């Protein structure tokens, strides 16, 4: 997704904004540390460090990134990452 978006934005023009569910920095799945996880609810969760690294590798600058409630599931808050990126 990052590569596809980077090909369609001109530097200085346009933003890439998205949300994703949060995967804690200390969380590992079956001994793996990929930076993301496909959860049982069929939604992906990502570590902030993974998003930062992927942004840098894809030529993006992180304009803003924060943890916040991004939706509700079964009446409970789901914490995620809100991110705004631009091309370097």
ABEGO torsion letter per residue (X at the ends): XAAAAAAABBBGBEBBBBBBBBBBAABBBGGBBAGBBBBAAGBBBBBAAAAAAAAAAAGBBBABBBBBBABBBGGBBBBBBBBBBBBX
